[in-house]
Amino acid sequence: MESKSTSVDQPSLMTEQSLITVRDVMTADPASVAASETVVTASEVIRQHNLSGLPVAEGGRIVGLVTPLQLLRQPPYRKVSEVMTGGITPASPDYSLLQAHALLGNQHIDLLPVVEEGRLVGQISLAAILRAIGQQTDPLTGLPWSTALRAWAGVSLGRGHEVAILFIDMDNFRTVNKALGHAVGDEILRSMAALLGKFVDVSTDLLCRYGGDEFAIATTRSAEEARALAQRIRENAMLSVEIGGETRSVTSSVGFAGGRRIEGRVPAHVAATVEDLLTLASRASTAAKEAAESAARRGSWPEDDRTSGVAEARLRLLDVKVHAEPTRCTATVRVSIGAQEGTGSASGQISGRGVSFLVADATLQAITEALGEQYVYTVEELTEVPFETDRLVVAVLRNSSEPQQRYVGGAHAADLPHAVSKAILDALNRVLARALADLLRRNTAR
């Protein structure tokens, strides 16, 4: 495995100013409501202050959060404690925005009270966090990138905390991508990110996606506690997949470094220390992957006909043809899933950009023929976006069953018809990964 160390010439990422905190973004001195107050009182406070949510207090302690939606159509005399979301863990003003983002996600809420020394000092919304974070997060997993981890770890070291790094490298991920396709691989990465998120405590840890199938955690836990965390991840961070008719586990190798030094550090050495810890943790994960236990795990994934012979589980575009006559236009599309093909055709008295919808209809017919009558979708929107010399299309689809859902995909191609078909396939390949893999296995077994 190639080295994962990177250049240390990134001082701007290691300064305290580079790490935006909750205090920098929060709304200070927010309104609140007592748990014993009524729905009508809470509604009036929200209306007066134009709030998206209201912290609920009891005896000076934050006990919950109430939103306009929770108050809607409730009897005006009902108590706030009966409709609120209870058990809310508030943020500290010294949390980084990435920690606050994780705290919101873990609690499935869009607004966080901010508490300092037991006193409510502010609140911060998901929208405000996302605006401030910008491009620091990975769109696939929702986790921050490693630049944020470097900044967080650097600031923690600068404040006198000792930092340890856990480096998590997924085992056999490339085999999954090869056997089941990138759509399934993306789903596994998202699932692993969510699973790892359950092991971390945002008050002491920062989880990031390092790149590819690798994740990293920076933590201010003691060395003993950090090692215990690494062991829990090593034993429990695994996902089941079916390949070639067999159920196997995607496991993880974990490397650990840091958490032992107790004397102060020279500020100028902080950036280099973070890079050293990342490099050491990465090397430790490589050593763990090569250890006997990991070798045994890899040995249960032989590269034989059961895996290497399985076709990629995703819809593929075979052909798009548009035949234009003086008063009529016909679009024909062919798609495939493994050896199974489907063909769709659509005609109409349209021209210009309207041809895109004929191509879309033909593509959806081809998909239904290839997958079966239960896979019926309609086009809600097609948008062409300027993109260098290619044609870039964003497609919005919805399913025909209940509950209805919307699917979004995008693709570019040299011509508009191919871009339309590819965008539709992109939208469905993302959400049908498991269903396509199951269908492909059934077809292969026949």
C-alpha positions as CSV (number, residue, x, y, z in Angstrom):
1,M,0.0,0.0,0.0
2,E,1.4,3.4,-0.9
3,S,2.1,5.9,1.8
4,K,-0.7,8.1,2.9
5,S,1.4,10.9,4.3
6,T,1.1,14.4,2.8
7,S,3.1,17.6,2.6
8,V,3.3,19.6,5.9
9,D,3.5,22.9,4.0
10,Q,-0.1,23.8,5.0
11,P,0.3,26.2,8.0
12,S,-2.9,28.0,7.2
13,L,-4.9,24.8,8.0
14,M,-3.3,24.5,11.4
15,T,-4.0,27.9,12.9
16,E,-6.8,28.5,15.5
17,Q,-8.3,31.0,13.1
18,S,-8.8,28.3,10.5
19,L,-11.1,26.3,12.8
20,I,-14.4,28.1,12.9
21,T,-16.3,27.4,16.2
22,V,-19.9,27.4,17.2
23,R,-19.3,30.7,19.0
24,D,-18.4,32.3,15.7
25,V,-21.6,31.4,14.0
26,M,-24.3,30.9,16.7
27,T,-27.1,33.3,17.4
28,A,-26.3,34.7,20.9
29,D,-28.8,35.2,23.8
30,P,-31.6,33.2,22.2
31,A,-35.2,33.1,23.5
32,S,-36.3,30.0,25.3
33,V,-39.5,28.6,26.8
34,A,-40.2,26.7,30.0
35,A,-41.3,23.1,29.7
36,S,-44.4,23.9,31.8
37,E,-45.5,26.7,29.4
38,T,-48.3,26.1,26.9
39,V,-48.2,25.6,23.1
40,V,-49.8,29.0,22.5
41,T,-47.0,30.7,24.5
42,A,-44.3,28.8,22.6
43,S,-45.9,29.6,19.3
44,E,-46.0,33.4,20.2
45,V,-42.3,33.4,21.1
46,I,-41.4,31.6,17.9
47,R,-43.5,34.1,15.9
48,Q,-42.0,37.2,17.6
49,H,-38.4,36.2,17.1
50,N,-38.9,34.4,13.7
51,L,-37.3,31.2,15.0
52,S,-37.0,27.8,13.4
53,G,-37.0,26.2,16.8
54,L,-37.0,27.0,20.5
55,P,-34.9,25.6,23.4
56,V,-37.0,24.3,26.3
57,A,-35.7,24.9,29.8
58,E,-36.6,23.5,33.2
59,G,-34.9,24.7,36.4
60,G,-32.3,26.5,34.3
61,R,-31.4,23.3,32.5
62,I,-32.0,22.6,28.8
63,V,-34.4,19.7,28.6
64,G,-35.5,19.7,25.0
65,L,-36.3,21.5,21.7
66,V,-39.6,22.5,20.2
67,T,-40.2,23.4,16.5
68,P,-43.1,25.1,14.8
69,L,-44.1,21.8,13.1
70,Q,-44.5,20.2,16.6
71,L,-46.7,23.0,17.7
72,L,-48.9,22.9,14.6
73,R,-52.5,21.9,15.2
74,Q,-51.9,21.2,18.9
75,P,-54.4,22.3,21.5
76,P,-53.3,25.8,22.7
77,Y,-53.5,24.8,26.3
78,R,-51.2,21.7,25.9
79,K,-47.9,21.8,27.7
80,V,-44.7,22.2,25.8
81,S,-43.2,19.2,27.6
82,E,-45.8,17.0,25.9
83,V,-44.8,17.9,22.3
84,M,-41.1,18.8,22.4
85,T,-38.1,16.6,21.5
86,G,-36.5,15.7,24.8
87,G,-33.1,14.5,25.7
88,I,-31.3,17.0,23.5
89,T,-27.5,17.1,23.9
90,P,-26.5,20.8,23.5
91,A,-23.4,22.1,21.9
92,S,-20.5,24.0,23.6
93,P,-19.5,27.3,22.1
94,D,-16.0,26.0,21.8
95,Y,-17.1,23.0,19.6
96,S,-15.9,23.2,16.0
97,L,-18.7,23.5,13.4
98,L,-17.8,20.0,12.3
99,Q,-18.5,18.7,15.8
100,A,-21.8,20.6,15.9
101,H,-22.7,19.2,12.5
102,A,-22.1,15.7,13.8
103,L,-24.2,16.4,16.9
104,L,-27.1,17.6,14.8
105,G,-26.9,14.5,12.6
106,N,-26.7,12.1,15.5
107,Q,-29.8,13.6,17.0
108,H,-31.7,14.1,13.8
109,I,-32.5,17.7,14.5
110,D,-31.9,21.0,12.6
111,L,-31.2,23.3,15.6
112,L,-28.9,23.0,18.6
113,P,-29.0,25.0,21.9
114,V,-25.6,26.2,22.9
115,V,-24.7,25.9,26.6
116,E,-21.7,27.2,28.5
117,E,-21.2,26.4,32.2
118,G,-24.8,25.3,32.4
119,R,-26.2,28.5,31.0
120,L,-28.0,28.9,27.6
121,V,-25.8,31.3,25.6
122,G,-27.0,30.7,22.0
123,Q,-28.4,28.4,19.4
124,I,-27.0,27.3,16.0
125,S,-28.9,26.0,13.0
126,L,-28.0,23.3,10.5
127,A,-28.3,25.9,7.7
128,A,-25.9,28.2,9.3
129,I,-23.4,25.4,9.8
130,L,-23.6,24.2,6.2
131,R,-23.1,27.8,4.9
132,A,-20.0,28.2,7.0
133,I,-18.6,24.7,6.3
134,G,-18.8,25.1,2.6
135,Q,-16.7,22.6,0.8
136,Q,-15.0,21.0,3.9
137,T,-17.3,18.0,3.8
138,D,-17.4,14.9,1.5
139,P,-20.8,14.9,-0.4
140,L,-20.9,11.1,-0.5
141,T,-20.6,10.4,3.3
142,G,-21.3,13.9,4.8
143,L,-18.1,13.6,6.8
144,P,-15.4,16.3,6.8
145,W,-12.3,15.8,4.7
146,S,-8.8,15.3,6.3
147,T,-8.0,19.0,6.0
148,A,-10.6,19.7,8.7
149,L,-9.2,16.9,10.9
150,R,-5.7,18.4,10.6
151,A,-7.1,21.8,11.6
152,W,-9.0,20.3,14.6
153,A,-6.1,18.3,15.8
154,G,-3.7,21.2,15.4
155,V,-5.9,23.5,17.5
156,S,-6.3,20.8,20.1
157,L,-2.6,20.4,20.4
158,G,-2.1,24.1,20.5
159,R,-4.5,24.3,23.5
160,G,-2.5,21.8,25.4
161,H,-4.6,18.7,24.7
162,E,-2.9,15.5,23.7
163,V,-4.2,14.0,20.4
164,A,-4.3,10.5,19.1
165,I,-5.1,9.4,15.6
166,L,-7.0,6.3,14.5
167,F,-6.6,5.4,10.9
168,I,-9.3,3.0,9.5
169,D,-8.7,1.2,6.3
170,M,-11.5,-1.0,4.9
171,D,-10.6,-4.6,4.0
172,N,-11.6,-6.1,0.6
173,F,-13.4,-3.0,-0.5
174,R,-11.8,-3.2,-4.0
175,T,-13.2,-6.7,-4.4
176,V,-16.7,-5.4,-3.6
177,N,-16.4,-2.6,-6.2
178,K,-15.2,-5.1,-8.8
179,A,-17.9,-7.6,-8.1
180,L,-20.9,-5.4,-7.4
181,G,-20.0,-2.1,-9.0
182,H,-19.4,1.4,-7.8
183,A,-23.0,2.1,-6.9
184,V,-22.9,-0.6,-4.3
185,G,-19.4,0.5,-3.3
186,D,-20.7,4.1,-2.7
187,E,-23.6,2.7,-0.5
188,I,-21.0,0.7,1.6
189,L,-18.9,3.8,2.1
190,R,-22.0,5.7,3.3
191,S,-23.0,2.8,5.6
192,M,-19.4,2.6,7.0
193,A,-19.4,6.3,7.7
194,A,-22.7,6.1,9.5
195,L,-21.5,3.1,11.5
196,L,-18.2,4.8,12.5
197,G,-20.2,7.8,13.6
198,K,-21.9,5.7,16.3
199,F,-18.5,5.0,17.9
200,V,-17.4,8.7,18.3
201,D,-18.2,11.3,20.9
202,V,-18.3,14.7,19.3
203,S,-17.0,16.3,22.5
204,T,-13.6,14.5,22.2
205,D,-13.5,13.0,18.6
206,L,-13.5,14.2,15.0
207,L,-14.3,11.6,12.3
208,C,-13.3,12.3,8.7
209,R,-13.2,10.6,5.4
210,Y,-9.5,10.5,4.5
211,G,-9.9,9.3,1.0
212,G,-11.0,6.3,-1.0
213,D,-12.0,3.6,1.5
214,E,-10.0,5.1,4.3
215,F,-11.3,7.1,7.4
216,A,-9.6,8.7,10.3
217,I,-10.5,9.8,13.8
218,A,-8.6,12.5,15.8
219,T,-9.3,12.3,19.5
220,T,-8.4,14.0,22.8
221,R,-9.2,10.8,24.8
222,S,-6.5,9.4,27.0
223,A,-4.2,6.8,25.3
224,E,-6.0,4.0,27.1
225,E,-9.4,5.2,26.0
226,A,-8.3,5.8,22.4
227,R,-6.9,2.3,22.2
228,A,-10.1,0.9,23.5
229,L,-12.0,2.8,20.9
230,A,-9.7,1.4,18.2
231,Q,-10.4,-2.1,19.5
232,R,-14.2,-1.6,19.4
233,I,-14.0,-0.3,15.8
234,R,-11.8,-3.2,14.8
235,E,-14.2,-5.8,16.3
236,N,-17.5,-4.1,15.3
237,A,-17.0,-2.0,12.2
238,M,-18.1,-4.5,9.6
239,L,-20.8,-4.7,6.9
240,S,-22.4,-7.7,5.3
241,V,-22.5,-8.1,1.5
242,E,-23.6,-10.9,-0.8
243,I,-21.2,-11.8,-3.6
244,G,-21.6,-14.8,-5.8
245,G,-24.4,-16.1,-3.6
246,E,-22.3,-16.0,-0.5
247,T,-22.6,-13.6,2.5
248,R,-19.3,-12.0,3.4
249,S,-18.2,-9.2,5.8
250,V,-16.4,-6.0,4.8
251,T,-14.1,-5.5,7.8
252,S,-11.6,-2.8,8.8
253,S,-8.0,-2.6,9.8
254,V,-7.3,0.1,12.4
255,G,-4.0,1.8,13.1
256,F,-3.3,3.9,16.2
257,A,-0.7,6.6,17.0
258,G,-0.3,9.3,19.7
259,G,-1.9,10.0,23.0
260,R,1.2,9.6,25.2
261,R,3.1,12.9,25.4
262,I,2.3,15.0,28.4
263,E,4.8,18.0,28.2
264,G,3.9,21.1,26.2
265,R,4.6,21.4,22.5
266,V,6.3,24.2,20.6
267,P,3.6,25.9,18.5
268,A,5.7,25.8,15.4
269,H,5.9,22.0,15.7
270,V,2.2,21.5,15.8
271,A,1.6,21.0,12.1
272,A,4.5,18.6,11.8
273,T,3.2,16.7,14.8
274,V,-0.2,16.2,13.2
275,E,1.4,14.9,10.0
276,D,3.6,12.6,11.9
277,L,0.7,11.1,13.8
278,L,-1.3,10.6,10.6
279,T,1.7,8.9,9.0
280,L,2.3,6.7,12.0
281,A,-1.4,5.7,12.3
282,S,-1.5,5.0,8.5
283,R,1.6,2.7,8.8
284,A,0.0,1.0,11.8
285,S,-3.2,0.3,9.8
286,T,-1.0,-1.2,7.0
287,A,0.7,-3.4,9.6
288,A,-2.7,-4.4,11.0
289,K,-3.9,-5.3,7.5
290,E,-0.8,-7.5,7.0
291,A,-1.2,-9.2,10.4
292,A,-2.4,-12.8,10.7
293,E,-5.9,-11.9,11.8
294,S,-6.4,-9.6,8.8
295,A,-4.8,-12.1,6.5
296,A,-7.3,-14.7,7.6
297,R,-10.1,-12.2,6.8
298,R,-8.7,-11.5,3.3
299,G,-8.3,-15.2,2.8
300,S,-12.1,-15.7,3.0
301,W,-12.4,-13.5,-0.1
302,P,-10.7,-15.6,-2.8
303,E,-10.4,-13.9,-6.2
304,D,-12.0,-16.9,-8.0
305,D,-14.8,-17.3,-10.5
306,R,-17.4,-16.6,-7.8
307,T,-16.3,-12.9,-7.5
308,S,-14.3,-12.0,-10.5
309,G,-16.8,-13.5,-12.9
310,V,-19.7,-11.4,-11.5
311,A,-20.8,-8.6,-13.8
312,E,-21.1,-5.1,-12.4
313,A,-24.5,-4.5,-10.8
314,R,-25.6,-1.3,-12.6
315,L,-27.7,-0.3,-15.5
316,R,-25.6,0.4,-18.6
317,L,-26.5,2.4,-21.6
318,L,-25.9,0.4,-24.8
319,D,-27.4,2.7,-27.5
320,V,-29.4,5.9,-28.1
321,K,-30.9,6.7,-31.5
322,V,-33.0,9.6,-32.6
323,H,-34.7,9.5,-36.0
324,A,-36.2,12.8,-37.1
325,E,-38.8,13.2,-39.9
326,P,-40.5,16.3,-41.2
327,T,-43.4,16.0,-38.8
328,R,-42.4,13.4,-36.3
329,C,-39.4,12.3,-34.2
330,T,-38.7,8.8,-32.7
331,A,-36.2,8.0,-30.0
332,T,-35.0,4.4,-29.3
333,V,-32.8,3.4,-26.3
334,R,-31.2,0.2,-25.3
335,V,-29.9,-0.6,-21.8
336,S,-28.6,-3.6,-20.0
337,I,-28.1,-5.2,-16.6
338,G,-25.6,-8.0,-16.9
339,A,-26.7,-10.1,-19.9
340,Q,-30.3,-8.8,-19.6
341,E,-31.2,-6.1,-22.1
342,G,-34.2,-3.8,-22.5
343,T,-35.3,-1.6,-25.4
344,G,-37.6,1.4,-25.3
345,S,-39.1,3.6,-27.9
346,A,-41.1,6.9,-27.9
347,S,-42.4,9.0,-30.7
348,G,-44.0,12.4,-31.0
349,Q,-44.6,15.5,-33.1
350,I,-41.9,17.5,-31.3
351,S,-38.5,19.0,-32.1
352,G,-35.7,21.0,-30.5
353,R,-35.3,20.5,-26.8
354,G,-38.5,18.6,-26.6
355,V,-36.7,15.6,-28.1
356,S,-35.0,15.2,-24.7
357,F,-38.3,14.1,-23.1
358,L,-38.8,11.5,-25.9
359,V,-35.3,10.1,-25.1
360,A,-36.2,10.1,-21.4
361,D,-39.4,8.2,-22.0
362,A,-37.6,5.7,-24.2
363,T,-34.9,5.2,-21.6
364,L,-37.5,4.6,-18.8
365,Q,-39.3,2.1,-21.0
366,A,-36.0,0.3,-21.6
367,I,-35.3,0.2,-17.9
368,T,-38.8,-1.3,-17.2
369,E,-38.3,-4.0,-19.8
370,A,-34.8,-4.9,-18.4
371,L,-35.8,-4.9,-14.8
372,G,-39.5,-5.7,-14.7
373,E,-42.9,-4.0,-14.4
374,Q,-42.3,-3.0,-10.7
375,Y,-39.6,-0.6,-11.9
376,V,-41.8,2.2,-13.4
377,Y,-40.6,5.8,-13.2
378,T,-41.7,9.1,-14.7
379,V,-39.7,12.3,-15.5
380,E,-40.4,15.2,-13.3
381,E,-37.7,17.6,-14.6
382,L,-34.9,17.7,-17.2
383,T,-32.4,20.5,-16.9
384,E,-29.5,21.2,-19.3
385,V,-26.5,23.0,-17.7
386,P,-23.6,24.6,-19.6
387,F,-20.6,22.4,-19.3
388,E,-17.5,23.1,-21.3
389,T,-17.9,21.5,-24.7
390,D,-20.2,18.7,-23.5
391,R,-23.9,18.6,-22.8
392,L,-24.6,18.3,-19.1
393,V,-28.1,17.2,-18.0
394,V,-29.7,16.9,-14.5
395,A,-32.7,14.5,-14.4
396,V,-35.3,14.4,-11.6
397,L,-37.4,11.2,-11.5
398,R,-40.2,10.0,-9.3
399,N,-41.5,6.4,-8.8
400,S,-45.0,5.3,-9.5
401,S,-45.6,3.5,-6.1
402,E,-46.4,4.8,-2.7
403,P,-44.8,6.5,-0.9
404,Q,-43.6,8.5,-3.9
405,Q,-39.9,9.5,-3.9
406,R,-37.8,11.7,-6.1
407,Y,-34.4,10.7,-7.5
408,V,-31.8,13.0,-9.0
409,G,-29.0,12.1,-11.3
410,G,-26.6,14.0,-13.6
411,A,-24.3,13.1,-16.5
412,H,-22.6,14.7,-19.4
413,A,-22.0,13.5,-23.0
414,A,-21.0,14.9,-26.4
415,D,-24.7,15.0,-27.5
416,L,-27.9,15.8,-25.6
417,P,-29.7,12.4,-26.1
418,H,-26.8,10.4,-24.6
419,A,-26.6,12.9,-21.7
420,V,-30.3,12.5,-21.0
421,S,-30.2,8.7,-20.9
422,K,-27.0,8.7,-18.8
423,A,-28.5,11.1,-16.3
424,I,-31.5,8.9,-15.8
425,L,-29.4,5.8,-15.3
426,D,-27.2,7.7,-12.8
427,A,-30.3,8.7,-10.8
428,L,-31.5,5.0,-10.6
429,N,-28.1,3.3,-10.2
430,R,-27.6,5.3,-7.0
431,V,-30.8,4.1,-5.3
432,L,-31.3,0.6,-6.8
433,A,-27.8,-0.7,-6.0
434,R,-29.0,-3.6,-3.8
435,A,-32.0,-4.4,-5.9
436,L,-29.8,-4.5,-9.0
437,A,-27.2,-6.7,-7.3
438,D,-30.0,-9.2,-6.3
439,L,-31.4,-9.2,-9.8
440,L,-28.0,-9.8,-11.3
441,R,-27.4,-12.7,-9.0
442,R,-30.7,-14.3,-9.8
443,N,-30.1,-13.9,-13.5
444,T,-26.6,-15.4,-13.2
445,A,-27.8,-18.4,-11.2
446,R,-30.3,-19.4,-13.9
